[in-house]
Amino acid sequence: MSVVVRTIARIIVPMILAFGAYVIMHGHLTPGGGFQGGAVIASAIALLLVVFGSGRLAGHKNLLSLLEDLGAIAFVALAFLGIGCTFFRNVLAGSGGLFGMPVPPGPNPGFLNTGGTLPLMNWAVGLKVAAGLGSVVLLLGLFGGGDDR
């Protein structure tokens, strides 16, 4: 690819990652969540693959596999937090602290820290989806056929 395309990709990829993080973080308040934000983040990996080629990203297969495993373990661990009452119980909701702020009466004005364990689960799902789809895209780039350059 040309220098212009690589420069524009270096500018756009952080914006894509920030938008993916925004979609994941606001998943309990707006449409979106872990899966959608993870797919947005995986699109940044696809862009990097197209622009820089599969050779430069080949060394990151193990990192993506580790992140996918970490996302799955985090999701299951969060699910087991509420096992004293019910599996997947939202134990942090209304308890105070970082994610346990009580929801104000009336329509929610968009406070991020009122979701309890939901934002944490969104992050775990987002990490798993981004790493999983990124791995698929990377492996298709590595083994999907000849490079046209």
Secondary structure, DSSP 8 states (H G I E B T S, - for coil): --HHHHHHHHHHHHHHHHHHHHHHHTTTTSS--HHHHHHHHHHHHHHHHHHH-HHHHGGGHHHHHHHHHHHHHHHHHHHHHTTTTSTT--TTTTS-SSS-----SSS----GGGSTTHHHHHHHHHHHHHHHHHHHHHHHHHHSS----
